[in-house]
Amino acid sequence: MKTIPNFDRIGEENAFAVLARANALAAQGRDIINLGIGQPDFRTPDHIAEAAIQAIKDGHHGYTAATGIPVLREAVSADLHKRYGVEVSPDSVMIMPGGKPTMFMSILMFGQPGVEIMYPDPGFPIYRSMIEYTGATPVPIPIREENGFAFSAEETLALVNDKTRLIIINSPANPTGGVTPKAEVDKFVAGLEAWPEVAVMSDEIYDQLIYDGEKHVTLLNYPSIRDRLILLNGWSKTYAMTGWRLGYAIWPGKLYDYARKLSVNLHSCVNAPTQYAGLAALTGPQDAVAHMRAEFDKRRKVVVEGLNKLPGVSCIMPKGAFYAFPNVKATGWKAKPLANALLDETGVALIGGPDFGVLGEGYIRVSYANSTENILKALGRMGDFLVSRKAA
């Protein structure tokens, strides 16, 4: 049987491979601490879960519009206005089964052989995977530790040329926890005036997980690029709803109908009870969000303090998301062999930086979406390992 050539170019997200290995070791009786997967360890708030149950009882078990139920699209619009003072028509909101379909669709719309798509490196691995799948040339935007893992507007704009079709931006960022300040975003948007045909996809899935008094800068607040801006957001991280597979996108102009047609072909619609859960999340009490953010903040400080005590490890303080991205170059280990050895020998699951791009070498991603008790235990195991084991 002949295979389809394009599939040789598609990658994957190694965090799921590490999760599978960790689960397999746990099934063998090993004591595994998972600091690899980007998944809150909190329960979905009860009022959200109950809304889904009630929706089933009320008979909301059938198809919905491919774009989502109108009341949820209206709630997304109202939430964005409440939090950012931005006007977003519900007719530009599309409810998606998670965040990845928005990446998939937007890259598919712009990607083809002979064009370039820019993406953060280190960054979420699906960006590059999908760019390569379309045949477009992936152009990495360097995300550097010396910039606090914020992107540089000057460095990013210098990479734009006549072949550029789409620029992907992510702040707060995975895997680094970096937050790009407003001044840098201002420079970036101003520079895009010279490139009116270049679209932007802003991945803002971690917009409510931000610390130290920082404010999230949404690209929706820049009128000059609204007609070419795709916004990605959702419920997974903010409301501890990763497995519910619920996200949304804001699409400009005619791209909305392209996305609608792709949705009809791909998944028909997001399951109805989950949409009602999402509605309860946006319109109900937000105290659980504040509680989770405060707990992540406490863990963030514990993680960074502990990492900086490990031999050969240094870690700057992340300002967003729930990841630390420590520099492990001085340990003598390459990042992926170190992450593999830590899982196999100590039971601590982490992700090697190269899984997020070429510039991820020398770093590992540590998710602090786990309990403080487990984080401290993991740091102890990591310290013992680094003291007793030389680099392979």
TIMI-216020 format. One record per residue (C-alpha): residue number from 1; residue in three letters; x, y, z. Coordinates in Angstrom, 3 decimals. Example, Ala and Ser with C-alpha at 12.3 -4.5 7.8 and 13.67 -1.06 7.14 Angstrom:
# residues 2
+-----+------+----------+----------+----------+
| seq | type |        u |        v |        w |
+-----+------+----------+----------+----------+
|   1 |  ALA |   12.300 |   -4.500 |    7.800 |
|   2 |  SER |   13.670 |   -1.060 |    7.140 |
+-----+------+----------+----------+----------+
//
This chain:
# residues 392
+-----+------+----------+----------+----------+
| seq | type |        u |        v |        w |
+-----+------+----------+----------+----------+
|   1 |  MET |    0.000 |    0.000 |    0.000 |
|   2 |  LYS |    1.378 |    3.390 |   -0.968 |
|   3 |  THR |    1.509 |    6.073 |    1.698 |
|   4 |  ILE |    0.642 |    9.724 |    1.199 |
|   5 |  PRO |    3.916 |   11.682 |    0.845 |
|   6 |  ASN |    2.735 |   14.690 |    2.877 |
|   7 |  PHE |    2.412 |   12.543 |    5.985 |
|   8 |  ASP |    6.159 |   12.005 |    6.050 |
|   9 |  ARG |    6.439 |   15.705 |    6.921 |
|  10 |  ILE |    4.031 |   15.799 |    9.845 |
|  11 |  GLY |    5.388 |   15.751 |   13.385 |
|  12 |  GLU |    3.754 |   15.371 |   16.775 |
|  13 |  GLU |    3.768 |   16.667 |   20.332 |
|  14 |  ASN |    6.302 |   14.741 |   22.379 |
|  15 |  ALA |    4.630 |   15.724 |   25.661 |
|  16 |  PHE |    2.043 |   13.048 |   24.893 |
|  17 |  ALA |    4.758 |   10.477 |   24.215 |
|  18 |  VAL |    6.364 |   11.310 |   27.558 |
|  19 |  LEU |    2.939 |   11.080 |   29.217 |
|  20 |  ALA |    2.447 |    7.611 |   27.716 |
|  21 |  ARG |    5.880 |    6.474 |   28.939 |
|  22 |  ALA |    5.219 |    7.899 |   32.383 |
|  23 |  ASN |    1.843 |    6.164 |   32.572 |
|  24 |  ALA |    3.374 |    2.886 |   31.436 |
|  25 |  LEU |    6.023 |    3.097 |   34.166 |
|  26 |  ALA |    3.357 |    3.965 |   36.730 |
|  27 |  ALA |    1.365 |    0.915 |   35.613 |
|  28 |  GLN |    4.451 |   -1.169 |   36.451 |
|  29 |  GLY |    4.331 |    0.148 |   39.998 |
|  30 |  ARG |    6.891 |    2.956 |   39.640 |
|  31 |  ASP |    6.374 |    6.172 |   41.613 |
|  32 |  ILE |    6.126 |    8.751 |   38.834 |
|  33 |  ILE |    5.897 |   12.523 |   39.252 |
|  34 |  ASN |    4.699 |   14.136 |   36.051 |
|  35 |  LEU |    6.052 |   17.630 |   35.476 |
|  36 |  GLY |    5.871 |   17.131 |   31.738 |
|  37 |  ILE |    2.294 |   17.516 |   30.573 |
|  38 |  GLY |    0.750 |   20.988 |   30.441 |
|  39 |  GLN |   -2.392 |   20.123 |   32.322 |
|  40 |  PRO |   -3.764 |   21.699 |   35.519 |
|  41 |  ASP |   -4.034 |   19.217 |   38.357 |
|  42 |  PHE |   -7.228 |   20.898 |   39.579 |
|  43 |  ARG |  -10.730 |   19.565 |   39.010 |
|  44 |  THR |  -12.971 |   21.387 |   36.598 |
|  45 |  PRO |  -15.064 |   23.682 |   38.844 |
|  46 |  ASP |  -18.294 |   21.990 |   39.924 |
|  47 |  HIS |  -20.696 |   24.545 |   38.432 |
|  48 |  ILE |  -19.116 |   23.980 |   35.009 |
|  49 |  ALA |  -19.382 |   20.194 |   35.198 |
|  50 |  GLU |  -22.954 |   20.471 |   36.474 |
|  51 |  ALA |  -23.901 |   22.672 |   33.528 |
|  52 |  ALA |  -22.833 |   19.913 |   31.129 |
|  53 |  ILE |  -24.837 |   17.326 |   33.069 |
|  54 |  GLN |  -27.877 |   19.600 |   33.066 |
|  55 |  ALA |  -27.500 |   20.179 |   29.328 |
|  56 |  ILE |  -27.705 |   16.434 |   28.738 |
|  57 |  LYS |  -30.781 |   16.197 |   30.974 |
|  58 |  ASP |  -32.349 |   19.092 |   29.058 |
|  59 |  GLY |  -31.928 |   17.229 |   25.781 |
|  60 |  HIS |  -28.936 |   19.122 |   24.355 |
|  61 |  HIS |  -27.400 |   16.036 |   22.814 |
|  62 |  GLY |  -27.680 |   16.749 |   19.095 |
|  63 |  TYR |  -25.751 |   18.656 |   16.471 |
|  64 |  THR |  -25.225 |   22.381 |   16.810 |
|  65 |  ALA |  -24.139 |   24.895 |   14.196 |
|  66 |  ALA |  -20.572 |   24.256 |   13.090 |
|  67 |  THR |  -19.699 |   27.696 |   14.439 |
|  68 |  GLY |  -21.070 |   26.983 |   17.919 |
|  69 |  ILE |  -24.272 |   27.785 |   19.785 |
|  70 |  PRO |  -25.109 |   31.508 |   19.474 |
|  71 |  VAL |  -25.365 |   32.105 |   23.221 |
|  72 |  LEU |  -21.802 |   30.840 |   23.751 |
|  73 |  ARG |  -20.409 |   32.954 |   20.919 |
|  74 |  GLU |  -22.149 |   35.955 |   22.494 |
|  75 |  ALA |  -20.638 |   35.065 |   25.864 |
|  76 |  VAL |  -17.139 |   34.936 |   24.363 |
|  77 |  SER |  -17.705 |   38.366 |   22.835 |
|  78 |  ALA |  -18.955 |   39.754 |   26.156 |
|  79 |  ASP |  -16.047 |   38.204 |   28.082 |
|  80 |  LEU |  -13.454 |   39.767 |   25.774 |
|  81 |  HIS |  -15.154 |   43.144 |   26.099 |
|  82 |  LYS |  -15.276 |   42.844 |   29.879 |
|  83 |  ARG |  -11.643 |   41.853 |   30.259 |
|  84 |  TYR |  -10.001 |   43.908 |   27.507 |
|  85 |  GLY |  -12.527 |   46.558 |   26.486 |
|  86 |  VAL |  -12.416 |   45.281 |   22.932 |
|  87 |  GLU |  -15.375 |   45.020 |   20.555 |
|  88 |  VAL |  -15.696 |   41.569 |   18.988 |
|  89 |  SER |  -18.788 |   40.620 |   17.017 |
|  90 |  PRO |  -20.237 |   37.217 |   17.965 |
|  91 |  ASP |  -20.374 |   36.615 |   14.202 |
|  92 |  SER |  -16.560 |   36.499 |   14.149 |
|  93 |  VAL |  -16.376 |   33.975 |   17.018 |
|  94 |  MET |  -16.119 |   30.282 |   16.215 |
|  95 |  ILE |  -16.312 |   27.568 |   18.878 |
|  96 |  MET |  -13.653 |   24.912 |   18.296 |
|  97 |  PRO |  -12.814 |   21.476 |   19.740 |
|  98 |  GLY |   -9.736 |   22.778 |   21.567 |
|  99 |  GLY |   -6.947 |   25.059 |   20.416 |
| 100 |  LYS |   -5.173 |   22.877 |   17.870 |
| 101 |  PRO |   -7.892 |   23.031 |   15.181 |
| 102 |  THR |   -7.371 |   26.801 |   14.962 |
| 103 |  MET |   -3.656 |   26.240 |   14.424 |
| 104 |  PHE |   -4.413 |   23.520 |   11.884 |
| 105 |  MET |   -6.892 |   25.590 |    9.915 |
| 106 |  SER |   -4.993 |   28.872 |    9.892 |
| 107 |  ILE |   -1.728 |   27.244 |    8.811 |
| 108 |  LEU |   -3.603 |   25.191 |    6.208 |
| 109 |  MET |   -5.169 |   28.371 |    4.786 |
| 110 |  PHE |   -1.823 |   30.111 |    4.264 |
| 111 |  GLY |    0.667 |   27.280 |    3.886 |
| 112 |  GLN |    1.813 |   25.940 |    0.524 |
| 113 |  PRO |    5.130 |   25.280 |   -1.212 |
| 114 |  GLY |    7.020 |   28.467 |   -1.973 |
| 115 |  VAL |    5.715 |   30.547 |    0.940 |
| 116 |  GLU |    7.037 |   31.107 |    4.454 |
| 117 |  ILE |    5.296 |   30.946 |    7.816 |
| 118 |  MET |    7.009 |   32.285 |   10.920 |
| 119 |  TYR |    6.634 |   30.675 |   14.331 |
| 120 |  PRO |    8.303 |   30.937 |   17.785 |
| 121 |  ASP |   11.332 |   28.747 |   18.562 |
| 122 |  PRO |   11.264 |   27.357 |   21.173 |
| 123 |  GLY |    7.519 |   27.129 |   20.800 |
| 124 |  PHE |    4.555 |   24.793 |   20.723 |
| 125 |  PRO |    5.668 |   21.937 |   18.412 |
| 126 |  ILE |    2.425 |   21.725 |   16.430 |
| 127 |  TYR |    3.194 |   25.080 |   14.794 |
| 128 |  ARG |    6.205 |   23.737 |   12.920 |
| 129 |  SER |    4.624 |   20.338 |   12.337 |
| 130 |  MET |    1.659 |   21.832 |   10.518 |
| 131 |  ILE |    3.780 |   24.323 |    8.563 |
| 132 |  GLU |    5.926 |   21.498 |    7.228 |
| 133 |  TYR |    2.857 |   19.425 |    6.451 |
| 134 |  THR |    1.518 |   22.138 |    4.129 |
| 135 |  GLY |    4.828 |   22.344 |    2.257 |
| 136 |  ALA |    5.489 |   25.898 |    3.405 |
| 137 |  THR |    8.923 |   26.846 |    4.710 |
| 138 |  PRO |    9.000 |   27.202 |    8.503 |
| 139 |  VAL |   10.917 |   30.285 |    9.641 |
| 140 |  PRO |   11.722 |   30.252 |   13.367 |
| 141 |  ILE |   11.373 |   33.431 |   15.435 |
| 142 |  PRO |   14.145 |   33.199 |   18.039 |
| 143 |  ILE |   12.836 |   33.282 |   21.613 |
| 144 |  ARG |   15.840 |   34.075 |   23.793 |
| 145 |  GLU |   16.476 |   33.709 |   27.512 |
| 146 |  GLU |   18.257 |   37.084 |   27.596 |
| 147 |  ASN |   14.964 |   38.713 |   26.508 |
| 148 |  GLY |   13.061 |   37.029 |   29.326 |
| 149 |  PHE |   11.732 |   34.626 |   26.675 |
| 150 |  ALA |    9.732 |   37.451 |   25.099 |
| 151 |  PHE |    9.938 |   37.804 |   21.336 |
| 152 |  SER |   11.917 |   40.703 |   19.904 |
| 153 |  ALA |    9.887 |   42.891 |   17.539 |
| 154 |  GLU |   13.035 |   44.011 |   15.721 |
| 155 |  GLU |   14.343 |   40.479 |   15.255 |
| 156 |  THR |   10.913 |   39.209 |   14.193 |
| 157 |  LEU |   10.256 |   41.952 |   11.652 |
| 158 |  ALA |   13.717 |   41.465 |   10.151 |
| 159 |  LEU |   12.639 |   37.965 |    9.092 |
| 160 |  VAL |    9.569 |   39.127 |    7.143 |
| 161 |  ASN |    9.862 |   39.171 |    3.347 |
| 162 |  ASP |    7.737 |   38.893 |    0.214 |
| 163 |  LYS |    7.265 |   35.149 |    0.786 |
| 164 |  THR |    5.882 |   35.558 |    4.324 |
| 165 |  ARG |    2.191 |   34.733 |    4.590 |
| 166 |  LEU |    1.567 |   34.156 |    8.307 |
| 167 |  ILE |    3.294 |   35.037 |   11.584 |
| 168 |  ILE |    2.460 |   33.010 |   14.701 |
| 169 |  ILE |    2.791 |   34.768 |   18.059 |
| 170 |  ASN |    2.352 |   33.189 |   21.501 |
| 171 |  SER |    2.288 |   35.159 |   24.774 |
| 172 |  PRO |    2.163 |   34.045 |   27.561 |
| 173 |  ALA |    4.268 |   31.360 |   25.967 |
| 174 |  ASN |    4.615 |   27.609 |   25.962 |
| 175 |  PRO |    7.208 |   26.209 |   26.769 |
| 176 |  THR |    9.036 |   29.158 |   28.320 |
| 177 |  GLY |    6.439 |   31.027 |   30.360 |
| 178 |  GLY |    7.660 |   34.201 |   28.658 |
| 179 |  VAL |    5.402 |   37.263 |   28.432 |
| 180 |  THR |    6.030 |   39.854 |   25.735 |
| 181 |  PRO |    5.642 |   43.423 |   27.069 |
| 182 |  LYS |    3.317 |   45.949 |   25.459 |
| 183 |  ALA |    6.142 |   48.132 |   24.159 |
| 184 |  GLU |    7.488 |   45.212 |   22.140 |
| 185 |  VAL |    4.034 |   44.310 |   20.814 |
| 186 |  ASP |    3.514 |   47.965 |   19.848 |
| 187 |  LYS |    6.740 |   47.908 |   17.802 |
| 188 |  PHE |    5.746 |   44.639 |   16.166 |
| 189 |  VAL |    2.310 |   45.864 |   15.100 |
| 190 |  ALA |    3.720 |   49.182 |   13.861 |
| 191 |  GLY |    6.280 |   47.320 |   11.773 |
| 192 |  LEU |    3.554 |   45.208 |   10.184 |
| 193 |  GLU |    2.211 |   48.324 |    8.465 |
| 194 |  ALA |    4.923 |   47.752 |    5.856 |
| 195 |  TRP |    3.558 |   44.245 |    5.233 |
| 196 |  PRO |   -0.227 |   44.614 |    4.800 |
| 197 |  GLU |   -0.657 |   41.163 |    3.209 |
| 198 |  VAL |    0.911 |   39.239 |    6.100 |
| 199 |  ALA |   -1.597 |   37.605 |    8.477 |
| 200 |  VAL |   -1.026 |   37.022 |   12.188 |
| 201 |  MET |   -2.202 |   34.171 |   14.397 |
| 202 |  SER |   -2.021 |   35.121 |   18.080 |
| 203 |  ASP |   -2.142 |   32.129 |   20.427 |
| 204 |  GLU |   -3.434 |   33.589 |   23.697 |
| 205 |  ILE |   -4.554 |   30.387 |   25.408 |
| 206 |  TYR |   -2.664 |   31.323 |   28.623 |
| 207 |  ASP |   -3.949 |   34.909 |   28.766 |
| 208 |  GLN |   -5.363 |   34.584 |   32.294 |
| 209 |  LEU |   -2.285 |   32.885 |   33.740 |
| 210 |  ILE |    0.019 |   35.857 |   34.232 |
| 211 |  TYR |    1.882 |   37.050 |   37.331 |
| 212 |  ASP |    3.879 |   39.828 |   39.021 |
| 213 |  GLY |    1.363 |   42.505 |   38.118 |
| 214 |  GLU |    1.910 |   41.988 |   34.400 |
| 215 |  LYS |   -1.022 |   42.666 |   32.080 |
| 216 |  HIS |   -1.832 |   40.513 |   29.102 |
| 217 |  VAL |   -1.545 |   42.336 |   25.790 |
| 218 |  THR |   -4.134 |   40.976 |   23.373 |
| 219 |  LEU |   -3.592 |   41.679 |   19.686 |
| 220 |  LEU |   -7.338 |   42.311 |   19.434 |
| 221 |  ASN |   -6.615 |   45.777 |   20.804 |
| 222 |  TYR |   -4.710 |   46.796 |   17.653 |
| 223 |  PRO |   -7.235 |   48.024 |   15.045 |
| 224 |  SER |   -4.620 |   48.230 |   12.281 |
| 225 |  ILE |   -4.299 |   44.440 |   12.078 |
| 226 |  ARG |   -7.814 |   43.297 |   13.039 |
| 227 |  ASP |   -8.647 |   42.551 |    9.392 |
| 228 |  ARG |   -5.804 |   39.987 |    9.234 |
| 229 |  LEU |   -5.683 |   38.728 |   12.813 |
| 230 |  ILE |   -6.667 |   35.221 |   13.895 |
| 231 |  LEU |   -6.990 |   34.863 |   17.664 |
| 232 |  LEU |   -6.756 |   31.498 |   19.428 |
| 233 |  ASN |   -8.063 |   31.040 |   22.961 |
| 234 |  GLY |  -10.154 |   28.639 |   24.999 |
| 235 |  TRP |  -11.082 |   27.032 |   28.282 |
| 236 |  SER |   -8.456 |   24.292 |   28.717 |
| 237 |  LYS |   -5.876 |   26.055 |   30.873 |
| 238 |  THR |   -7.968 |   28.770 |   32.540 |
| 239 |  TYR |  -10.767 |   26.490 |   33.762 |
| 240 |  ALA |   -8.904 |   23.146 |   34.061 |
| 241 |  MET |  -10.811 |   21.746 |   31.078 |
| 242 |  THR |   -8.040 |   20.183 |   28.954 |
| 243 |  GLY |   -9.935 |   16.962 |   28.284 |
| 244 |  TRP |  -13.199 |   18.702 |   27.459 |
| 245 |  ARG |  -11.669 |   19.891 |   24.139 |
| 246 |  LEU |  -13.188 |   23.329 |   24.011 |
| 247 |  GLY |  -11.638 |   26.410 |   22.461 |
| 248 |  TYR |  -12.550 |   29.369 |   20.335 |
| 249 |  ALA |  -11.132 |   31.447 |   17.524 |
| 250 |  ILE |  -11.767 |   34.960 |   16.272 |
| 251 |  TRP |  -11.568 |   34.992 |   12.475 |
| 252 |  PRO |  -11.360 |   38.094 |   10.275 |
| 253 |  GLY |  -13.513 |   38.707 |    7.202 |
| 254 |  LYS |  -13.818 |   35.928 |    4.671 |
| 255 |  LEU |  -11.529 |   33.626 |    6.676 |
| 256 |  TYR |  -14.485 |   32.984 |    8.970 |
| 257 |  ASP |  -16.432 |   31.183 |    6.257 |
| 258 |  TYR |  -13.330 |   29.241 |    5.214 |
| 259 |  ALA |  -12.997 |   28.065 |    8.826 |
| 260 |  ARG |  -16.708 |   27.226 |    8.962 |
| 261 |  LYS |  -16.405 |   25.033 |    5.866 |
| 262 |  LEU |  -13.341 |   23.299 |    7.276 |
| 263 |  SER |  -15.240 |   22.671 |   10.519 |
| 264 |  VAL |  -18.168 |   21.139 |    8.616 |
| 265 |  ASN |  -15.756 |   18.842 |    6.802 |
| 266 |  LEU |  -13.631 |   18.026 |    9.840 |
| 267 |  HIS |  -15.698 |   17.750 |   13.020 |
| 268 |  SER |  -19.260 |   18.980 |   12.259 |
| 269 |  CYS |  -19.509 |   20.804 |   15.592 |
| 270 |  VAL |  -18.264 |   20.822 |   19.154 |
| 271 |  ASN |  -20.344 |   18.490 |   21.313 |
| 272 |  ALA |  -23.335 |   20.333 |   22.728 |
| 273 |  PRO |  -23.027 |   19.621 |   26.486 |
| 274 |  THR |  -19.427 |   20.839 |   26.454 |
| 275 |  GLN |  -20.551 |   24.116 |   24.890 |
| 276 |  TYR |  -23.027 |   24.637 |   27.736 |
| 277 |  ALA |  -20.218 |   23.913 |   30.192 |
| 278 |  GLY |  -18.167 |   26.602 |   28.464 |
| 279 |  LEU |  -21.072 |   29.005 |   28.812 |
| 280 |  ALA |  -21.247 |   28.354 |   32.556 |
| 281 |  ALA |  -17.500 |   28.903 |   32.810 |
| 282 |  LEU |  -17.660 |   32.362 |   31.229 |
| 283 |  THR |  -20.862 |   33.578 |   32.860 |
| 284 |  GLY |  -20.514 |   31.965 |   36.280 |
| 285 |  PRO |  -18.288 |   32.767 |   39.267 |
| 286 |  GLN |  -14.594 |   33.292 |   38.520 |
| 287 |  ASP |  -13.246 |   32.593 |   41.995 |
| 288 |  ALA |  -11.888 |   29.190 |   40.920 |
| 289 |  VAL |   -9.812 |   30.902 |   38.224 |
| 290 |  ALA |   -8.368 |   33.322 |   40.771 |
| 291 |  HIS |   -7.650 |   30.429 |   43.168 |
| 292 |  MET |   -5.852 |   28.356 |   40.528 |
| 293 |  ARG |   -3.812 |   31.336 |   39.362 |
| 294 |  ALA |   -2.754 |   32.092 |   42.961 |
| 295 |  GLU |   -1.715 |   28.469 |   43.494 |
| 296 |  PHE |    0.250 |   28.418 |   40.242 |
| 297 |  ASP |    1.984 |   31.604 |   41.361 |
| 298 |  LYS |    3.055 |   29.965 |   44.640 |
| 299 |  ARG |    4.308 |   26.885 |   42.812 |
| 300 |  ARG |    6.144 |   29.037 |   40.274 |
| 301 |  LYS |    8.249 |   30.533 |   43.048 |
| 302 |  VAL |    8.914 |   27.141 |   44.621 |
| 303 |  VAL |    9.982 |   25.684 |   41.263 |
| 304 |  VAL |   12.333 |   28.510 |   40.331 |
| 305 |  GLU |   13.937 |   28.652 |   43.777 |
| 306 |  GLY |   14.445 |   24.885 |   43.741 |
| 307 |  LEU |   15.780 |   24.723 |   40.189 |
| 308 |  ASN |   18.337 |   27.420 |   40.890 |
| 309 |  LYS |   19.719 |   25.311 |   43.758 |
| 310 |  LEU |   20.400 |   22.333 |   41.497 |
| 311 |  PRO |   24.000 |   21.856 |   40.308 |
| 312 |  GLY |   24.510 |   23.190 |   36.792 |
| 313 |  VAL |   20.950 |   24.540 |   36.517 |
| 314 |  SER |   19.783 |   28.149 |   36.274 |
| 315 |  CYS |   16.252 |   29.396 |   35.759 |
| 316 |  ILE |   14.788 |   32.850 |   35.202 |
| 317 |  MET |   11.375 |   33.620 |   36.675 |
| 318 |  PRO |    8.581 |   32.941 |   34.154 |
| 319 |  LYS |    5.892 |   35.596 |   34.045 |
| 320 |  GLY |    3.046 |   33.551 |   32.607 |
| 321 |  ALA |    1.509 |   30.132 |   31.873 |
| 322 |  PHE |    2.591 |   27.310 |   34.219 |
| 323 |  TYR |    6.003 |   26.391 |   32.846 |
| 324 |  ALA |    9.584 |   27.045 |   33.872 |
| 325 |  PHE |   12.298 |   26.648 |   31.240 |
| 326 |  PRO |   15.545 |   26.121 |   33.120 |
| 327 |  ASN |   18.951 |   26.307 |   31.449 |
| 328 |  VAL |   20.769 |   22.983 |   31.981 |
| 329 |  LYS |   23.834 |   23.581 |   29.786 |
| 330 |  ALA |   26.221 |   23.681 |   32.732 |
| 331 |  THR |   25.197 |   20.172 |   33.814 |
| 332 |  GLY |   27.072 |   18.749 |   30.829 |
| 333 |  TRP |   23.951 |   16.919 |   29.677 |
| 334 |  LYS |   22.131 |   17.407 |   26.414 |
| 335 |  ALA |   18.528 |   18.271 |   27.167 |
| 336 |  LYS |   16.653 |   15.248 |   25.803 |
| 337 |  PRO |   19.025 |   12.601 |   27.210 |
| 338 |  LEU |   18.758 |   14.368 |   30.563 |
| 339 |  ALA |   14.948 |   14.366 |   30.454 |
| 340 |  ASN |   14.916 |   10.684 |   29.427 |
| 341 |  ALA |   17.340 |    9.689 |   32.181 |
| 342 |  LEU |   15.399 |   11.593 |   34.819 |
| 343 |  LEU |   12.228 |    9.726 |   33.880 |
| 344 |  ASP |   13.851 |    6.298 |   33.628 |
| 345 |  GLU |   16.043 |    6.569 |   36.717 |
| 346 |  THR |   14.183 |    8.915 |   39.077 |
| 347 |  GLY |   10.564 |    8.778 |   37.914 |
| 348 |  VAL |   10.390 |   12.508 |   37.150 |
| 349 |  ALA |    8.742 |   13.249 |   33.802 |
| 350 |  LEU |    9.970 |   16.407 |   32.026 |
| 351 |  ILE |   10.205 |   17.541 |   28.409 |
| 352 |  GLY |   13.530 |   18.179 |   26.682 |
| 353 |  GLY |   13.827 |   21.626 |   25.144 |
| 354 |  PRO |   14.606 |   20.388 |   21.598 |
| 355 |  ASP |   11.043 |   19.039 |   21.420 |
| 356 |  PHE |   10.058 |   22.703 |   21.161 |
| 357 |  GLY |   12.596 |   23.708 |   18.527 |
| 358 |  VAL |   16.275 |   23.967 |   17.696 |
| 359 |  LEU |   16.774 |   26.817 |   20.152 |
| 360 |  GLY |   15.372 |   24.619 |   22.913 |
| 361 |  GLU |   18.652 |   22.722 |   23.200 |
| 362 |  GLY |   20.202 |   23.305 |   26.597 |
| 363 |  TYR |   16.819 |   23.701 |   28.319 |
| 364 |  ILE |   14.094 |   21.491 |   29.757 |
| 365 |  ARG |   10.449 |   22.329 |   30.308 |
| 366 |  VAL |    9.135 |   21.915 |   33.834 |
| 367 |  SER |    5.367 |   22.136 |   34.280 |
| 368 |  TYR |    4.338 |   23.356 |   37.708 |
| 369 |  ALA |    0.742 |   22.323 |   37.110 |
| 370 |  ASN |    1.259 |   19.766 |   39.868 |
| 371 |  SER |    1.097 |   19.934 |   43.648 |
| 372 |  THR |    3.782 |   21.726 |   45.677 |
| 373 |  GLU |    4.425 |   18.453 |   47.500 |
| 374 |  ASN |    5.150 |   16.633 |   44.239 |
| 375 |  ILE |    7.233 |   19.511 |   42.906 |
| 376 |  LEU |    9.461 |   19.493 |   45.984 |
| 377 |  LYS |    9.796 |   15.722 |   45.813 |
| 378 |  ALA |   10.727 |   15.930 |   42.122 |
| 379 |  LEU |   13.321 |   18.645 |   42.770 |
| 380 |  GLY |   14.900 |   16.448 |   45.424 |
| 381 |  ARG |   15.167 |   13.528 |   43.024 |
| 382 |  MET |   16.609 |   15.769 |   40.326 |
| 383 |  GLY |   19.226 |   17.123 |   42.729 |
| 384 |  ASP |   20.295 |   13.640 |   43.835 |
| 385 |  PHE |   20.546 |   12.552 |   40.213 |
| 386 |  LEU |   22.669 |   15.515 |   39.110 |
| 387 |  VAL |   25.045 |   15.041 |   42.033 |
| 388 |  SER |   25.506 |   11.310 |   41.467 |
| 389 |  ARG |   25.319 |   10.951 |   37.662 |
| 390 |  LYS |   27.718 |   12.374 |   35.133 |
| 391 |  ALA |   26.499 |   13.347 |   31.685 |
| 392 |  ALA |   26.090 |   10.399 |   29.341 |
+-----+------+----------+----------+----------+
//
